[in-house]
Amino acid sequence: MSNSSTGQAGNAIYGLGIFGAWVYFWMQADGFWQYVLAILEGIVWPAFAVYHGLEALNA
């Protein structure tokens, strides 16, 4: 028996996080290249969150 639904909630939360990050970074952008960077930052936002979270724990 296959249990393929176990990661679906995590995927939905991750997707909502990406959209939220895109909205946040898009509102901060001011020019064309900043909008391009906002899209890329929205995709890799978990890496930023983990880095800054671990940095705060280390301090």
Number of C-alpha atoms within 10 A of each C-alpha: 3 4 6 7 7 8 9 10 10 10 11 11 11 15 13 12 16 19 15 14 20 21 14 13 19 18 11 12 14 9 9 9 10 14 17 12 16 20 18 13 18 20 17 12 18 15 11 12 11 11 11 12 11 11 10 9 7 7 5
